Amino acid sequence: MAKKSSEAKRTNRVLGLLVVLLLIGTGAVALFVEPSSSSDATVVSGHDATTLGVRPAETSRSNFSAGWGIEQYDFQMNALSCTELNTHITTDLCAVAKTKHGDFMFSATESYWDETDNEATLEMSLFGFQDNNGWKRASGLLDAQMVRDLDGVQVEIDLYRTEVHGDEVLIAHRHPVDDTVNGFDVSDQVFIIAASPTGAPTVVAWYNGPEISFEADGKNITLLYKRYGVATESGQLQQGWNTQVRLFPSGRVPFGWDEQITTGPAIREVMDAVPVVLVDSYTFPVHSRVKQKKSTSA
């Protein structure tokens, strides 16, 4: 009997040890595995993208590319400067943006043309600053073109600077010179250039729309432009509504921005919480055939 009793105790001890190990294992799993959530929504930058309509900002209209420029140049200078750049080439638009990731510079020059041409081209470039290989210089990184029909509506390109999260960004706004032109016939164009986390200048947003205005609050840039509202009982679409596109750096894609689009009555004025400063302007094409014909007929 003593032997059977000893075997029973030994069996109980083994079973007890297995229970303890099982409990310890369960606790360890509980420590390293978070409890499942009742929602499978993905949270982006502190926002629920599934409910707030957040998505990548539009950039498909941008043609900035390292392959556009046939001839690439570096220009010696101690810091990015439009004044120094104009000692090398003649620019029609130029601005420098300073950021904690590195500075960048935008420039644009209208190409030469004669009376046999049917269109004018604005050559645009983005420069970064480089200090290696024994030379401090502005290095051309990306190029693009903007083309206008010489017999078409003359446009003005305004170049603005503002801050988002403490970093300067550039906003280019193309719009008809004649403010009586219907915005649905000749749309405005806005593109935003910002530094990526690695310092590379990047076109983070590019939008077309009728009569665009914009505002900045230090964290977002919001575009506002005309749209048709909901239909009335008679079936007529209400006027005086606008599209509101809120643009902000993405927490999901480090080299891009996100958008959130809403609509509503156009009842509020554009209010800037942080300054949006006009840096430069250019009328394009500068020699408009339409303008010449009008002056001749007069």
C-alpha positions in Angstrom: 0.0 0.0 0.0 2.8 2.4 0.7 4.2 1.8 -2.8 0.9 2.5 -4.4 0.4 5.6 -2.3 3.9 6.9 -3.4 3.1 6.3 -7.1 -0.2 8.2 -6.7 1.6 11.2 -5.1 4.1 11.1 -7.9 1.3 11.1 -10.5 -0.4 14.0 -8.8 2.8 16.0 -8.7 3.3 15.5 -12.4 -0.2 16.5 -13.2 0.1 19.6 -11.0 3.4 20.6 -12.8 1.7 20.3 -16.2 -1.2 22.5 -15.0 1.3 25.1 -13.8 3.2 25.1 -17.0 0.0 25.4 -19.0 -1.1 28.4 -16.9 2.4 30.0 -17.4 2.2 29.5 -21.1 -1.3 31.0 -21.3 -0.1 34.1 -19.4 2.9 34.5 -21.7 0.6 34.4 -24.7 -1.6 37.0 -23.1 1.4 39.2 -22.5 2.6 39.1 -26.2 -0.7 38.9 -28.0 -3.0 42.0 -27.9 -6.7 41.3 -27.6 -8.5 41.4 -30.9 -10.4 44.6 -31.7 -14.1 44.6 -32.7 -13.1 46.7 -35.8 -10.8 45.8 -38.6 -10.5 49.4 -39.8 -6.9 50.6 -40.5 -6.0 53.8 -38.7 -3.9 56.2 -40.7 -2.2 59.2 -39.2 -4.6 59.2 -36.2 -7.6 59.0 -38.6 -9.8 56.2 -39.6 -9.4 56.1 -43.4 -12.5 54.0 -43.9 -14.8 56.6 -42.3 -13.1 59.9 -43.1 -12.5 59.3 -46.8 -8.7 59.8 -46.6 -6.7 58.6 -49.6 -3.5 59.5 -51.5 -3.4 63.0 -53.0 -3.7 63.4 -56.7 -0.4 63.6 -58.6 -1.2 61.9 -61.9 -1.2 65.2 -63.8 2.4 66.0 -62.8 5.1 65.3 -65.4 8.1 66.1 -63.3 10.7 63.5 -64.1 14.4 63.0 -64.2 14.0 62.0 -67.8 12.5 65.3 -69.1 15.7 67.3 -69.3 17.8 66.6 -72.3 20.7 68.6 -70.9 21.4 68.5 -67.1 23.4 71.2 -65.3 24.8 71.9 -61.9 25.4 75.5 -60.9 28.1 76.5 -58.3 26.7 78.4 -55.3 27.2 78.3 -51.6 23.4 78.0 -50.9 20.3 77.8 -53.1 19.6 81.2 -54.4 17.4 82.5 -57.2 19.7 85.6 -57.5 22.7 83.4 -58.1 20.8 81.1 -60.4 19.9 84.1 -62.6 23.7 84.8 -63.1 23.8 81.4 -64.9 20.4 81.3 -66.7 17.4 83.6 -67.1 14.4 82.5 -65.1 10.8 83.7 -65.3 9.8 82.1 -62.1 11.9 81.1 -59.1 11.6 80.4 -55.4 13.6 78.6 -52.6 12.0 76.6 -49.8 13.8 75.9 -46.6 13.1 72.7 -44.6 14.7 70.7 -41.8 15.2 67.9 -44.3 17.1 70.1 -46.8 16.4 73.1 -49.0 15.1 73.0 -52.6 14.5 75.4 -55.4 11.9 75.7 -58.2 12.6 77.6 -61.4 10.7 78.1 -64.7 11.7 79.6 -68.0 9.6 80.2 -71.2 11.3 78.7 -74.2 12.0 80.9 -77.3 9.4 80.7 -80.1 8.7 82.5 -83.4 5.6 83.3 -85.4 5.6 79.8 -87.0 5.1 78.2 -83.6 1.6 77.1 -82.5 2.4 76.8 -78.9 4.7 78.0 -76.1 6.5 75.8 -73.6 7.4 76.6 -70.0 10.5 74.6 -68.9 10.3 73.9 -65.2 13.0 72.5 -62.9 13.5 71.4 -59.3 17.0 71.8 -57.7 18.5 70.3 -54.6 21.6 71.5 -52.8 24.6 69.3 -52.8 27.9 69.7 -50.9 30.1 66.8 -52.1 32.9 66.0 -54.6 34.6 69.3 -53.7 31.8 71.6 -55.0 28.8 73.3 -53.3 26.2 73.5 -56.0 22.5 73.6 -57.1 21.9 70.3 -58.7 19.0 69.9 -61.2 17.0 66.8 -60.1 13.6 66.9 -61.9 12.2 68.7 -64.9 8.8 69.2 -66.4 7.0 71.2 -69.1 3.8 73.2 -69.3 2.5 73.9 -72.8 0.0 76.5 -73.9 -1.5 77.2 -77.3 -0.4 80.6 -78.5 -4.0 81.4 -79.7 -5.5 80.2 -76.5 -6.3 82.0 -73.2 -3.3 83.7 -71.6 -2.7 82.4 -68.0 -0.8 83.7 -65.0 1.3 81.5 -62.8 1.6 82.7 -59.2 4.2 81.1 -57.0 3.5 81.0 -53.2 5.4 79.9 -50.1 3.9 78.7 -46.8 4.7 76.3 -43.9 3.4 72.9 -43.1 4.6 71.4 -39.8 7.4 73.9 -39.7 8.7 73.2 -43.2 8.3 75.5 -46.1 6.4 74.2 -49.2 5.8 75.9 -52.6 2.4 76.3 -54.2 2.1 77.1 -57.9 -1.3 78.4 -59.1 -2.0 78.7 -62.8 -5.2 80.7 -63.7 -6.6 82.8 -66.6 -5.3 86.4 -66.7 -8.8 87.6 -67.6 -10.8 87.0 -64.5 -14.1 87.1 -66.6 -13.2 83.8 -68.2 -15.5 81.0 -67.1 -13.7 78.7 -64.8 -15.5 75.7 -66.2 -14.1 76.6 -69.7 -10.5 77.3 -68.6 -9.7 75.6 -65.3 -7.2 76.6 -62.7 -4.3 74.4 -61.9 -2.5 74.1 -58.6 0.5 71.9 -57.7 2.3 71.7 -54.4 6.1 70.9 -53.9 7.5 69.7 -50.6 10.6 68.0 -49.3 10.5 64.3 -48.6 11.9 63.0 -45.3 15.2 62.4 -47.2 15.3 66.0 -48.5 14.4 65.3 -52.1 11.9 67.8 -53.6 8.7 66.1 -54.5 5.4 67.1 -56.2 3.0 65.9 -53.6 -0.3 67.2 -55.1 -1.6 68.4 -58.5 -5.2 69.5 -59.0 -7.3 71.1 -61.7 -10.5 73.0 -60.9 -12.6 76.1 -61.7 -11.5 79.3 -59.8 -9.3 77.6 -57.2 -8.5 79.4 -54.0 -6.5 77.9 -51.0 -5.7 78.4 -47.4 -3.2 77.0 -44.9 -3.3 76.4 -41.1 0.2 75.1 -40.5 -0.8 71.5 -40.8 -3.0 71.4 -43.9 -3.4 73.1 -47.2 -7.1 73.3 -48.3 -8.1 73.9 -51.9 -11.5 75.4 -52.6 -13.1 75.5 -56.0 -16.5 75.8 -57.6 -18.9 72.9 -58.2 -22.6 72.3 -58.8 -24.7 71.6 -55.7 -27.6 69.2 -55.1 -30.6 69.4 -57.4 -33.6 71.5 -56.3 -37.2 70.2 -56.5 -37.4 71.7 -60.0 -34.3 69.6 -61.0 -32.0 72.6 -61.3 -28.5 72.2 -59.8 -27.8 74.7 -57.1 -24.9 77.1 -57.6 -22.7 78.6 -54.9 -21.2 75.3 -53.7 -17.6 74.3 -53.6 -15.3 71.3 -53.4 -12.9 71.4 -50.4 -9.8 69.3 -50.7 -7.7 69.1 -47.4 -4.1 68.1 -48.2 -1.6 67.0 -45.5 1.6 64.9 -45.2 0.8 61.2 -45.1 1.6 59.1 -42.1 1.2 56.0 -44.3 3.3 56.9 -47.3 6.4 58.9 -46.1 7.1 60.4 -49.5 3.6 61.6 -50.2 0.6 63.5 -49.0 -3.0 62.5 -48.4 -6.3 64.2 -49.3 -9.7 64.4 -47.7 -12.5 65.8 -49.9 -15.8 67.4 -48.7 -18.4 69.6 -50.3 -20.7 72.3 -49.1 -22.1 75.8 -49.7 -19.4 78.3 -50.6 -20.3 80.6 -47.7 -17.0 81.1 -45.9 -14.1 83.4 -46.9 -10.6 82.0 -47.3 -8.8 82.5 -44.0 -5.0 81.7 -43.5 -3.9 80.7 -40.0 -0.3 80.9 -41.3 0.9 83.2 -44.0 0.7 82.2 -47.7 3.2 84.6 -49.3 3.3 85.4 -53.0 6.9 85.0 -54.1 6.8 85.4 -57.9 4.4 85.7 -60.8 4.6 85.2 -64.6 2.2 85.6 -67.5 2.4 82.7 -69.9 2.8 82.9 -72.8 4.3 86.3 -72.2 3.8 87.2 -75.9 0.1 86.3 -76.6 -1.1 86.3 -80.2 -4.6 86.9 -78.9 -3.4 90.1 -77.2 -1.5 91.2 -80.3 -4.5 90.7 -82.5 -6.7 92.7 -80.2 -4.2 95.6 -80.1 -3.8 95.5 -83.9 -7.6 95.5 -84.6 -8.0 98.4 -82.2 
